[in-house]
Amino acid sequence: MVDTVPTTNELNGQLAVAVQDPWHPGTYIPAGTPYASWPGQAKADADVTALKIASLYATALPGKCTVAAGLSTTGVATNDCPLNAPFTDHADKGDLRLDYQQSQNSSWFLKVSDRKETGKNFNLLPEPIDMQSNGEILIHDRQVSLGYNHLMGDNKVVDARLALSGTKAGKWTYAIGSSTFPAGSIPGLPTIAGVSGGLPSMAISGGFTSFGRQSTNPQWQNPSVLNPKVNYSWVKGKHSFKFGYEYEYIWMEVEDSNPLYGSFTFNHGYSVCPASAGTTNCPTGTSAVADTYWADFLFGASGQYSLSTYFITHLHQNMESGYAQDDWKIAPKLTLNLGLRWEYGSPYSERNDNLSNFNSATGTMLTLTPGFAAMSTGVQPVTGYPNIEPGMISAYSGGGVYGKTLVNPALGDYAPRIGFAYALTSSIAVHGGYGTSFIHYWRAGSGNMLGINAPNAMFTSVVNPASTSTVGFQRLSNGFPTGLATVFSAGTDNIDYIPKDTKDGYAESYFLSVQKTLAKNVLVDIAYVGNHGVHLQGFINANQKNPSLGFIGGVPANGWARPYPNWGGTLLNNPANPFNNGDITEASNGFHSHYNSLQARYEQRFVDGLTLLNSFTWSHALDNASSTLEANTPDPQDGNNLNADYGQSDYNLPIANVTSFVYDLPVGQGKRFLASSNTLENVLFGGWQISGINTVQGGTPFNLTYTPAAANQVSPMLTQNWRGENLYRPNLIPGAHYTQGKIKLASGYVQYVNPNALTLPSTYVGNLAANGPSSPFGSLPKNFGRTMPFYETDLDLNKKFNTPIERVKVEFRSELYNIFNHTNLYLPGGSGGGTVSGTDNNTSAPTSTGGGQMTGTFEPRIVQFGLKIIY
C-alpha cells in the first residue's frame, strides 16, 4: 500500500507556508524556517508531546521508505511512502461425523466441526507510529449438530435437527501492552490491561495518512446460537406438502466501543496566517493547507478529540419461523410451488438490562439500566463536569417485549412464495417465481446496538473551541479531561437510536426464465431476474441541522434548526457554555433498492472432454444506501433528503460476462492423439487437463466527497461513516466530462476524475450574495463515476500421475492468474473515490488531485506451481 507520511522538513518543523503561533497570535513562523530557528515564543509554545511523537516518527521512517520533498505550495508529498503490508494467515479445520441406523425407518447423525483462523496484520511502521494496522485477527467457529430422520410409511418423513454453534471473532492491535510511547505523555489515557499501550489514533488533515493505533481496536463479537427445528414432509397424490418450525436463541458478547484508546484530529487550521497579518508576515497566503494542519499538530492544537468507555454488552435475541409449502403437479407439464412463511425476530435485549434508546416523543433518552433512577435526580459533578445532565436520561420500567428492548416487536412478517415450472415442449422449459424474505439481523457495528449506549457506554467526542484562548481548550499534552469517558453530556456524546416502531426490512425477489436444450448435455437459459429491497437499514443523524432554511442577514437562519433543539447540554471542554445541540445516530429503515437484470447462460456438460459454461448479465442496481461496513457510500449526503441519494448502487455492474471451461486434452493412451504411445510418452504428454476462467465486466461505481468548513457542517460530532456521518459531495459542472481516462501524473498515478468538472459549494458563513447557495450539499450524484472495465484471464494446467503403489496418485498443478498481465486499476482514492479539497468557504475548483486519483491496481500476473499427493 502507499501512504502519505510527513516529509523530513515537516518532521523538523520546516514548513512550506508561513504560520501563526496559535497560542500567541502575532508570533509568526516564516516559511522554510526549521524548528531550531523558530521564534523563541513559538518554540516555547510547541507541544512537548507532539515533538516527542514527531521524533519517534522520524526514527520509524528510515529503511521503510524514502520520503520525497513536499510541494512548495502545501508542503505535503502525496503518496510518498510505498509500504509492504505483511500479513500471515493460519487456518485449522476439523470435522467429525457419526451416523447410526437405529432401524429401517429411523436414523441419527452427530456432527462436530471446528475451524480456527488466525491472521496477523503486522505494523506498516514500527511502534508507536504503527499506521493503524489490524494486529492479530481471530475467527474461531465451533458447531455441534444432532439430527434424526424417521420414515412414516412410504409417503411421510419427519426430520428434526438440533444445532449449537458459536463464534469468537475479533482483532487486537500489537500496540496493546507496548511501552514504545512513554506512559504519561498523554494524561487521561486508560490503563486497562488488554487495552492500553501505544499511541492513540492521530489524524491530520491535508492528505496525511492517519497513524498511531487503529481507533476501532480492540474489538470483538462472539455470537452463539441454539437452533432446534423440525420438518414434516407428506406426499399425497399430486401434492408434495412440507411443514416446518424453527427456533433460534441467539446470545452475543460484543465489545465495540471506540476509540477505546482515544483519538485526536487536527483539522481546524488554528495556525493559519490571518489576513490581518499582511503579506509581510504571511507572503504565502492565508488559506489552510497541509502544512498549516501539520503546524496545528506541532503546537498540539487539535480540532477534536474522542474517548470511549470500555464496556462489554451481552445481547440476546429470539427468532421463530413456521412455514407451509405445497409442490402441486397440476398437469404432466405444469407444477406449481405455493408457500407461506411467518417469521419473527425480536429486537435485542441485554442480559443485565444495560440498554437505552432515544425517545423521539420527549427528545430525551430512556434506559433500562438497573438503579439508574437514583442517579438521574440531579447533576453529579466529576472534576467540574456533569456526570448526568438532569432530564436528558430517565429510567423506564415496563412489561412485554418493549419493556426489555425499548423497541416494539414486528409481528406481521408474512412471506408468501409462488413458483411454477412448465414444459412448453420436450426441449423448452419455462420457470418463474416470486418470494419475500425478511431481514432480522443487520451487521452494522455499534451504530444499531442499543446495548452499547449511554449511560453504560460513552462515545465522547469533543470539538475544541474556535480559539485556543477559549477557556477549556484541551491541547495534546493536556491529554483527556479526568473522567471524560464516564461523563454523559448530550452536547458532546453521540448515542444510538432505533425508532421504537421500526419495521423489519425485506426483499421481494422475482424471476422468469426459459431453458432450451440444444443437444445432449447442452442447454441455453435466458432469464429476467429482479428484486426490490424495502425498509432497508441505513444510518443518518436524527438531529441533523437543516441547511434548507437558508441564510437571514448573512447567517444561518435559526441556526439551521435541529429537530430536537433541546437535545444538548454543557460542553465538556467549557462548563460555562450554556447549551449545544448534540448529534444522534439513527438506524433508520427508510432506505430502499431495486435490481433488474437480463441473464443468459450457455452450459455444455462434458462433450468430447469439454465442459463449458458462459454466464452473461446485463443489469442495473439502484439504491440510496448500499451497505454500512462494506460499501463505498454507507451514508447519505443529507439525512433530511434520502431520495436525493437514490442512484446507482455500489454493487451496480451493468455488464458482466464470465466464461469458464475444463478440457481434457485428447492426447495419450486411448485418446485421439498418441493413442498407442508408450509409457514414457504417456507420462510426458498424456492425461493433461486445462481449465480457465475469463472475466469481463463493467467498471465499479465510486463516490467522491469533500469536507466543508466546520461552521457549515450539519453533523459536527459525527466523524464515522458507520454512525451516520454526512458524506458531502462537491458540485458537478453541467456538461463537463467527469472522468478523463488514464491521465498520468508525474508520480505515475492516474488522475481519473477531471478536477475541472467540479466546484465546491459556496457555503461560507456571511454569504450575502443574492440567491446564492446556502447549503454544503453539492449537486454531484451519488456514485456518479465508474472505473474502467475489468478484464482478467486465469488458466490452470494440471496432470495426474499414477505411481507403482495403486492407492497413491500424484497431481501436478500450474496456476496462472491474469495470464495476459492486464492492468486493472483500482477505485480512485483507494476506497470510494477519495476526498477533494479546496479553499474553505469558496466556490473555487478543488485544489487537491487526491480526489479521483487512482493509486493502486488489482493483482498483476501471478504464476504458481503445486504438487499434491493423493492416497
Residue pairs with C-beta under 8 A, 6 or more apart in sequence:
1 82
1 83
1 85
1 124
1 830
1 856
2 79
2 81
2 82
2 83
2 855
2 856
3 65
3 79
3 80
3 81
3 82
3 83
3 124
3 131
3 209
4 76
4 77
4 78
4 79
4 80
4 81
4 207
4 208
4 209
5 57
5 61
5 65
5 67
5 80
5 81
5 125
5 208
5 209
5 211
6 54
6 57
6 67
6 208
6 294
7 67
7 68
7 69
7 70
7 75
7 76
7 77
7 80
8 58
8 67
9 15
9 16
9 34
9 69
9 70
9 75
10 70
10 75
10 291
10 294
11 54
11 57
11 58
12 34
12 35
12 36
13 33
13 34
13 35
13 36
13 38
13 46
13 54
13 298
14 32
14 33
14 34
14 35
15 29
15 31
15 32
15 33
15 75
15 291
15 294
15 295
16 31
16 32
16 70
16 71
16 72
16 73
16 74
16 75
16 284
16 289
16 291
17 31
17 73
17 74
17 75
17 273
17 284
17 285
17 289
17 291
17 292
18 28
18 29
18 30
18 31
18 273
18 281
18 282
18 283
18 284
19 28
19 29
19 271
19 272
19 273
19 291
19 292
19 295
20 26
20 27
20 28
20 29
20 271
20 272
20 273
20 274
20 277
20 282
21 27
21 28
21 29
21 39
21 41
21 42
21 45
21 271
21 299
22 45
22 270
22 271
22 296
22 299
22 301
22 468
23 45
23 299
23 301
23 468
24 41
24 42
24 45
25 274
27 39
27 41
27 42
27 45
28 39
28 273
28 277
28 281
28 282
29 38
29 39
29 42
29 295
31 283
31 284
35 43
35 46
35 51
35 298
38 46
45 299
46 298
46 299
46 300
47 298
47 299
47 300
47 301
47 475
47 476
47 477
48 477
49 185
49 186
49 300
49 476
49 477
50 297
50 298
50 299
50 300
50 476
50 477
51 298
52 182
52 185
53 128
53 181
53 199
53 202
54 298
56 128
56 129
56 180
56 181
56 199
57 129
57 211
59 126
60 125
60 126
60 129
61 67
61 81
61 125
64 81
64 83
64 124
64 125
65 80
65 81
65 82
65 83
67 77
67 80
67 81
68 77
68 80
69 77
70 76
70 77
70 290
70 291
71 77
71 78
73 289
74 206
74 207
74 289
74 290
74 291
75 289
75 290
75 291
75 294
76 206
76 207
76 208
76 289
76 290
76 291
78 207
78 747
78 849
78 850
79 747
79 749
79 855
81 209
83 124
83 125
83 131
84 124
85 121
85 122
85 124
85 133
86 121
86 122
87 119
87 120
87 121
87 122
88 119
88 120
88 122
89 117
89 118
89 119
89 120
90 117
90 118
90 119
91 115
91 116
91 117
91 118
92 114
92 115
92 116
92 117
93 113
93 114
93 115
93 116
94 113
94 114
94 115
95 111
95 112
95 113
95 114
96 111
96 112
96 113
97 109
97 110
97 111
97 112
98 109
98 110
98 111
99 107
99 108
99 109
100 107
100 108
100 109
101 107
102 108
104 151
105 150
105 151
105 152
106 148
106 149
106 150
106 151
107 148
107 149
108 146
108 147
108 148
108 149
109 146
109 147
110 144
110 145
110 146
110 147
111 143
111 144
111 145
111 147
112 143
112 144
113 141
113 142
113 143
113 144
114 141
114 142
114 143
115 139
115 140
115 141
115 142
116 138
116 139
116 140
116 141
117 138
117 139
117 140
118 136
118 137
118 138
118 139
119 134
119 136
119 137
119 138
120 135
120 136
120 137
121 133
121 134
121 135
121 136
121 137
122 133
122 174
123 129
123 130
123 131
123 133
123 174
124 130
124 131
124 133
125 131
125 211
126 180
127 174
127 175
127 178
127 180
127 181
127 198
127 199
128 175
128 178
128 180
128 181
128 198
128 199
128 212
129 199
129 211
129 212
130 173
130 174
130 175
130 198
130 199
130 211
130 212
130 213
130 214
131 209
131 210
131 211
132 201
132 210
132 211
132 212
132 213
132 214
132 215
133 173
133 174
133 214
134 171
134 173
134 214
134 217
135 171
135 172
135 173
135 174
135 175
135 176
135 214
135 217
136 171
136 172
136 174
137 170
137 171
138 168
138 169
138 170
138 171
138 172
139 167
139 168
139 169
140 167
140 168
140 169
141 165
141 166
141 167
142 165
142 166
142 167
143 163
143 164
143 165
143 166
144 163
144 164
144 165
145 161
145 162
145 163
145 164
145 165
146 161
146 162
146 163
147 159
147 160
147 161
147 162
148 159
148 160
148 161
149 157
149 158
149 159
150 157
150 158
150 159
151 157
152 158
155 234
155 235
155 236
156 232
156 233
156 234
156 235
157 232
157 233
158 230
158 231
158 232
158 233
159 230
159 231
159 233
160 228
160 229
160 230
160 231
161 227
161 228
161 229
161 230
162 227
162 228
163 225
163 226
163 227
163 228
164 224
164 225
164 226
164 227
165 224
165 225
165 227
166 222
166 223
166 224
166 225
167 222
167 223
167 224
168 220
168 222
169 220
169 221
169 222
170 218
170 219
170 220
170 221
170 222
170 255
171 217
171 218
171 219
171 220
172 194
172 217
172 218
173 198
173 213
173 214
173 217
173 218
175 197
175 198
175 199
175 213
175 261
176 194
176 195
176 196
176 197
176 198
176 218
177 193
177 196
177 197
178 197
178 198
179 197
180 198
181 197
181 198
181 199
185 477
186 200
186 262
186 476
186 477
186 479
186 480
187 478
187 479
187 480
188 262
188 307
188 479
188 480
188 481
188 482
188 484
189 196
189 200
189 261
189 262
189 479
189 480
190 196
190 260
190 261
190 310
190 485
192 310
194 218
195 218
195 260
195 261
195 310
196 261
197 261
198 212
198 213
198 261
199 211
199 212
199 213
200 212
200 213
200 259
200 261
200 262
200 263
200 264
201 210
201 212
201 213
201 214
201 215
201 259
201 261
201 262
201 263
201 264
202 210
202 211
202 212
202 263
202 264
202 266
202 297
203 210
203 263
203 264
203 265
203 266
203 267
204 210
204 265
204 266
204 267
204 293
204 294
204 296
204 297
205 265
205 266
205 267
205 269
205 288
205 290
205 293
205 707
206 288
206 289
206 290
206 291
206 292
206 293
206 294
206 837
207 290
207 837
207 848
207 850
208 290
208 293
208 294
213 259
213 261
215 258
215 259
215 263
215 306
216 256
216 258
216 259
217 258
217 260
218 255
218 260
219 255
219 256
219 258
220 253
220 254
220 255
221 252
221 253
221 254
221 255
221 256
222 252
222 253
222 254
223 250
223 251
223 252
224 250
224 251
224 252
225 248
225 249
225 250
226 248
226 249
227 246
227 247
227 248
227 249
228 246
228 247
229 244
229 245
229 246
229 247
230 244
230 245
231 242
231 243
231 244
232 242
232 243
232 244
233 240
233 241
233 242
234 240
234 241
234 242
234 243
235 241
238 328
238 329
238 330
239 326
239 327
239 328
239 329
240 326
240 327
240 328
241 324
241 325
241 326
242 323
242 324
242 325
242 326
242 327
243 322
243 323
243 324
243 325
244 322
244 323
245 320
245 321
245 322
246 319
246 320
246 321
246 322
247 318
247 319
247 320
248 317
248 318
248 319
248 320
249 316
249 317
249 318
249 319
250 315
250 316
250 317
250 318
250 319
251 314
251 315
251 316
251 317
251 351
252 314
252 315
252 316
252 317
253 312
253 313
253 314
254 312
254 313
254 314
254 315
254 446
254 449
254 451
254 452
255 310
255 311
255 312
255 313
256 445
256 446
256 449
256 452
257 308
257 309
257 310
257 311
257 446
257 452
257 457
257 458
257 459
258 308
258 446
258 459
259 306
259 307
259 308
260 308
260 310
262 305
262 306
262 307
262 480
263 305
263 306
263 307
264 302
264 304
264 305
264 476
265 302
265 303
265 304
265 305
265 306
265 719
266 293
266 294
266 296
266 297
266 301
266 302
266 303
267 293
267 303
267 304
267 707
267 710
268 296
268 301
268 302
268 303
268 464
268 466
268 710
269 288
269 292
269 293
269 296
269 840
270 296
270 299
270 301
270 303
270 467
270 468
271 292
271 293
271 295
271 296
271 299
271 301
272 286
272 287
272 288
272 292
273 281
273 282
273 284
273 285
273 286
274 282
274 286
275 282
275 286
277 286
287 839
287 840
288 840
296 302
296 303
297 476
299 475
300 475
300 476
300 477
300 478
301 464
301 468
301 473
301 475
301 476
302 464
302 474
302 475
302 476
303 463
303 464
303 710
304 461
304 462
304 463
304 464
304 719
305 461
305 462
305 464
305 474
305 480
306 459
306 460
306 461
306 462
306 719
307 460
307 480
307 484
307 485
308 457
308 458
308 459
308 460
308 485
309 456
309 457
309 458
309 485
309 486
310 485
311 452
311 456
311 457
313 350
313 354
313 449
313 451
313 452
313 456
313 457
314 350
314 351
314 352
314 451
315 348
315 349
315 350
315 351
315 449
315 451
316 348
316 349
316 350
316 351
317 345
317 346
317 347
317 348
317 349
317 440
317 441
318 344
318 345
318 346
319 343
319 344
319 345
319 346
319 440
320 343
320 344
321 341
321 342
321 343
321 344
322 341
322 342
323 339
323 340
323 341
323 342
324 339
324 340
325 337
325 338
325 339
325 340
325 417
326 336
326 337
326 338
326 339
327 335
327 336
327 337
328 335
328 336
328 337
328 338
329 335
330 336
332 423
333 422
333 423
333 424
334 420
334 421
334 422
334 423
335 420
335 421
335 422
336 418
336 419
336 420
337 417
337 418
337 419
337 420
337 421
337 433
338 417
338 418
339 416
339 417
339 418
340 414
340 415
340 416
340 417
341 414
341 415
341 416
341 417
342 413
342 414
342 415
343 413
343 415
343 438
343 440
344 409
344 410
344 411
344 413
345 410
345 413
345 438
345 440
345 441
345 504
346 401
346 405
346 409
347 401
347 405
347 406
347 407
347 408
347 409
347 498
348 355
348 405
348 449
348 450
348 451
349 355
349 404
349 405
350 368
350 450
350 451
352 370
353 368
353 369
353 370
353 404
354 368
354 369
354 370
354 451
354 456
355 367
355 368
355 369
355 405
355 406
355 450
355 451
355 453
356 365
356 366
356 367
356 368
356 369
356 393
356 406
356 450
356 453
356 454
356 455
356 456
356 495
357 365
357 366
357 406
357 407
357 450
357 453
357 496
357 497
357 498
357 500
358 364
358 365
358 366
358 495
358 496
358 497
358 542
358 584
358 586
359 365
359 366
359 500
360 497
360 499
360 500
360 542
360 564
363 564
363 566
363 567
364 391
364 392
364 393
364 394
364 567
365 392
365 393
365 394
365 453
365 454
365 495
366 393
366 394
366 395
366 396
366 406
367 393
367 394
367 395
367 396
367 453
367 454
367 455
368 395
368 396
368 397
368 403
368 404
368 406
369 395
369 455
369 456
372 393
372 395
372 455
373 395
375 387
375 388
375 455
376 388
376 390
376 393
376 394
376 395
377 390
378 390
379 386
379 387
379 388
379 389
379 390
380 386
380 387
380 388
381 387
382 482
382 483
382 486
382 487
383 481
383 482
383 483
384 575
385 481
385 483
385 484
385 487
385 489
385 570
385 572
385 575
386 487
386 488
386 489
386 569
386 570
386 575
387 483
387 486
387 487
387 488
388 455
388 488
389 488
389 489
389 490
389 569
389 570
392 488
392 490
392 567
392 569
393 454
393 455
393 488
396 403
396 406
397 403
401 407
401 408
401 409
402 408
402 409
402 500
405 450
406 450
406 500
407 450
407 498
407 499
407 500
407 502
408 500
408 501
408 502
410 502
410 503
410 504
413 438
413 504
413 506
414 436
415 435
415 436
415 437
415 438
415 506
416 434
416 435
416 436
417 433
417 434
417 435
417 436
418 433
418 434
418 435
419 431
419 432
419 433
419 434
419 435
420 430
420 431
420 432
420 433
421 429
421 430
421 431
422 429
422 430
422 431
423 429
424 430
424 514
427 516
427 517
428 514
428 515
428 516
428 517
429 514
429 515
430 512
430 513
430 514
430 515
431 511
431 512
431 513
431 515
432 510
432 511
432 512
432 513
433 509
433 510
433 511
434 508
434 509
434 510
435 508
435 509
435 510
436 506
436 507
436 508
436 509
437 506
437 507
437 509
438 504
438 505
438 506
439 504
439 505
439 506
439 507
439 536
439 537
440 504
442 448
442 505
442 537
442 587
442 628
443 628
443 629
444 537
444 539
444 587
444 628
444 629
444 722
445 628
445 629
445 722
445 723
446 452
446 457
446 496
446 722
446 723
447 496
447 539
447 585
447 587
447 628
447 722
447 723
447 724
448 496
448 498
448 537
448 539
448 587
449 496
450 496
450 498
451 457
452 496
453 495
453 496
454 488
454 493
454 495
455 488
458 485
458 486
458 487
458 488
458 493
459 493
459 494
459 495
459 723
460 484
460 485
460 487
460 489
460 492
460 493
460 572
461 492
461 493
461 494
461 717
461 719
462 474
462 484
462 492
462 571
462 572
462 573
463 492
463 710
463 716
463 717
464 473
464 474
464 573
465 472
465 473
465 573
465 574
467 473
468 475
470 574
471 574
471 576
472 571
472 572
472 573
472 574
472 575
472 576
472 577
473 573
474 480
474 481
474 573
481 487
481 572
481 573
484 572
487 493
487 572
489 569
489 570
489 571
489 572
489 582
490 567
490 568
490 569
490 582
491 568
491 569
491 570
491 571
491 572
491 579
491 580
491 581
491 582
492 569
492 571
492 572
492 573
492 580
492 582
492 717
493 582
494 582
494 583
494 584
494 585
494 717
494 718
494 723
495 582
495 584
495 585
496 585
496 587
497 542
497 584
497 585
497 586
497 587
498 586
498 587
499 586
499 588
499 589
502 587
502 589
503 535
503 589
504 535
505 533
505 534
505 535
505 536
505 537
505 589
506 533
506 534
506 535
507 531
507 532
507 533
507 534
508 531
508 532
508 534
509 530
509 531
510 529
510 530
510 531
511 527
511 528
511 529
511 530
512 527
512 528
513 525
513 526
513 527
513 528
513 599
514 525
514 526
514 527
515 523
515 524
515 525
516 523
516 524
516 525
517 523
518 524
519 607
520 607
521 604
521 605
521 606
521 607
522 603
522 604
522 605
522 607
523 602
523 603
524 600
524 601
524 602
524 603
525 599
525 600
525 601
525 603
526 598
526 599
526 600
526 601
527 598
527 599
527 600
527 601
528 596
528 597
528 598
528 599
529 595
529 596
529 597
529 599
530 594
530 595
530 596
530 597
531 593
531 594
531 595
532 592
532 593
532 594
532 595
533 591
533 592
533 593
533 594
533 623
534 592
535 589
535 590
535 591
535 592
536 589
536 591
536 592
536 593
536 623
536 625
537 587
537 588
537 589
537 591
537 625
537 628
538 587
538 588
538 590
538 591
538 624
538 625
538 628
538 634
538 635
538 636
538 642
539 585
539 586
539 587
539 588
539 628
539 634
539 635
539 722
539 723
539 724
540 586
540 588
540 635
540 636
540 639
540 642
540 724
541 583
541 584
541 585
541 586
541 639
541 714
541 715
541 718
541 724
541 726
542 563
542 564
542 584
542 585
542 586
542 588
542 639
543 562
543 563
543 564
543 567
543 581
543 582
543 583
543 584
544 562
544 563
544 583
544 638
544 639
544 640
544 714
544 715
544 726
545 556
545 559
545 560
545 561
545 562
545 581
545 714
545 715
546 560
546 561
546 562
546 640
546 714
547 556
547 560
547 712
547 714
547 774
547 775
547 776
547 777
548 640
548 775
549 556
549 557
549 558
549 560
549 561
550 556
550 557
550 774
551 557
551 767
551 768
551 774
552 558
554 765
554 766
554 767
554 768
555 765
555 766
556 765
556 774
560 714
562 581
564 581
564 584
565 581
567 581
567 582
567 584
568 579
568 580
568 581
568 582
569 579
569 580
569 582
570 577
570 578
570 579
571 577
571 580
582 717
583 715
583 716
583 717
583 718
583 724
585 718
585 723
585 724
586 639
586 724
588 639
588 642
590 642
591 623
591 624
591 625
591 642
592 623
592 624
593 621
593 622
593 623
593 624
593 626
593 649
594 621
594 622
594 623
595 619
595 620
595 621
595 622
595 649
596 619
596 620
597 617
597 618
597 619
597 620
598 617
598 618
598 619
599 615
599 616
599 617
599 618
599 619
600 615
600 616
601 613
601 614
601 615
601 616
602 612
602 613
602 614
603 612
603 613
603 614
604 610
604 611
604 612
604 613
605 611
608 666
609 663
609 664
609 665
609 666
610 661
610 662
610 663
610 664
611 661
611 662
611 663
612 659
612 660
612 661
613 659
613 660
613 661
614 657
614 658
614 659
614 660
615 656
615 657
615 658
615 659
616 656
616 657
617 653
617 655
617 656
617 657
618 654
618 655
619 652
619 653
619 654
619 656
620 648
620 652
620 654
621 648
621 649
621 651
621 652
621 653
622 646
622 647
622 648
622 649
622 652
623 646
623 647
623 649
624 636
624 642
624 643
624 645
624 646
624 647
624 782
625 631
625 633
625 634
625 635
625 636
625 642
625 645
626 632
626 633
626 634
626 649
626 650
626 651
627 634
627 650
628 634
628 722
629 722
631 650
632 650
632 701
632 702
632 703
632 783
632 827
632 831
632 832
632 833
633 645
633 650
633 703
633 727
633 782
633 783
633 832
634 721
634 722
634 727
635 721
635 724
635 725
635 726
635 727
636 642
636 644
636 645
636 726
636 727
636 782
637 644
637 645
637 726
637 727
637 728
637 729
637 777
637 778
637 782
638 644
638 645
638 714
638 726
638 777
639 715
639 724
639 726
644 777
645 782
646 782
647 781
647 782
647 783
647 784
648 701
648 782
648 783
648 786
649 701
649 783
650 700
650 701
650 783
652 701
652 783
653 697
653 698
653 700
654 698
655 696
655 697
655 698
655 789
656 695
656 696
656 697
656 698
657 695
657 696
657 697
658 693
658 694
658 695
658 696
659 692
659 693
659 694
660 691
660 692
660 693
660 694
661 691
661 692
662 689
662 690
662 691
663 689
663 690
663 691
664 688
664 689
665 671
665 688
665 689
665 690
666 672
666 673
667 673
667 674
667 685
667 686
667 688
668 674
668 675
668 677
668 682
668 685
668 686
668 687
668 688
669 675
669 676
669 677
669 682
669 686
671 686
674 681
674 682
674 685
674 686
677 685
677 686
683 801
687 799
687 800
687 801
688 797
688 798
688 799
689 797
689 798
689 799
690 795
690 796
690 797
690 798
691 795
691 796
691 798
692 793
692 794
692 795
692 796
693 793
693 794
694 792
694 793
694 794
695 790
695 791
695 792
695 793
696 789
696 790
696 791
697 789
697 790
698 786
698 789
698 790
699 786
699 787
699 788
699 789
699 790
700 786
700 787
700 790
700 827
701 783
701 785
701 786
702 783
702 785
702 786
702 787
702 827
702 828
702 829
702 832
702 833
703 727
703 729
703 782
703 783
703 785
703 832
703 833
704 729
704 730
704 753
704 758
704 780
704 784
704 785
704 828
704 829
704 833
704 834
704 835
704 836
704 851
704 852
705 727
705 728
705 729
705 730
705 832
705 833
705 834
705 835
705 836
705 851
706 728
706 729
706 730
706 760
706 778
706 835
706 836
706 837
706 838
706 846
706 851
707 713
707 728
707 835
707 837
708 728
708 760
708 761
708 763
708 776
708 840
709 763
709 764
709 765
709 840
709 841
710 716
711 764
711 765
711 841
712 763
712 764
712 765
712 776
712 841
713 726
713 776
714 726
714 776
715 724
715 725
715 726
718 724
718 725
718 726
719 725
721 727
728 776
728 777
728 778
729 777
729 778
729 779
729 780
729 781
729 782
730 758
730 759
730 760
730 761
730 778
730 780
730 836
730 846
731 758
731 759
731 760
731 761
731 778
731 779
731 780
732 738
732 757
732 758
732 778
732 779
732 780
732 781
732 784
733 756
733 757
733 758
733 759
736 754
736 756
736 757
737 754
737 757
738 753
738 754
738 757
738 784
738 785
739 752
739 753
739 754
739 785
739 786
739 852
740 751
740 752
740 753
740 754
741 752
741 788
742 750
742 752
742 788
742 825
743 750
743 751
743 752
744 750
744 751
745 751
745 849
745 853
749 853
749 854
749 855
750 825
750 853
750 854
751 849
751 852
751 853
751 854
752 785
752 787
752 825
752 828
752 852
752 853
752 854
753 785
753 828
753 833
753 851
753 852
753 853
754 852
755 836
755 845
755 846
755 849
755 851
755 852
756 845
758 780
758 836
758 845
758 846
758 851
759 843
759 844
759 845
759 846
760 778
760 836
760 838
760 839
760 842
760 843
760 844
760 845
760 846
761 773
761 775
761 776
761 777
761 778
761 843
762 769
762 772
762 773
762 841
762 842
762 843
763 773
763 774
763 775
763 776
763 841
764 840
764 841
764 842
765 841
767 773
767 774
785 828
785 833
785 852
787 825
787 826
787 827
787 828
787 854
788 824
788 825
790 824
790 858
791 820
791 822
791 824
792 817
792 818
792 822
792 824
792 858
793 818
793 819
793 820
793 822
794 815
794 816
794 817
794 818
794 819
795 815
795 816
795 819
796 813
796 814
796 815
796 816
797 813
797 814
797 816
798 811
798 812
798 813
798 814
799 811
799 812
800 809
800 810
800 811
800 812
801 809
801 810
801 811
801 812
802 809
803 809
803 810
805 871
807 871
808 869
808 870
808 871
809 869
809 870
809 871
810 867
810 868
810 869
810 870
811 867
811 868
811 869
811 870
812 865
812 866
812 867
813 865
813 866
813 867
813 868
814 863
814 864
814 865
814 866
815 862
815 863
815 864
815 865
815 866
816 861
816 862
816 863
817 859
817 861
817 862
817 863
818 858
818 859
818 860
818 861
818 862
819 861
820 861
821 860
821 861
823 857
823 860
824 857
824 858
825 854
825 856
825 857
825 858
826 854
826 855
826 856
826 857
826 858
827 833
827 854
828 834
828 851
828 852
828 853
828 854
829 835
829 850
829 851
829 852
829 853
829 855
830 855
830 856
833 851
833 852
834 850
834 851
834 852
834 853
835 848
835 850
835 851
836 846
836 848
836 850
836 851
836 852
837 846
837 847
837 848
837 850
837 851
838 844
838 845
838 846
838 847
838 848
839 847
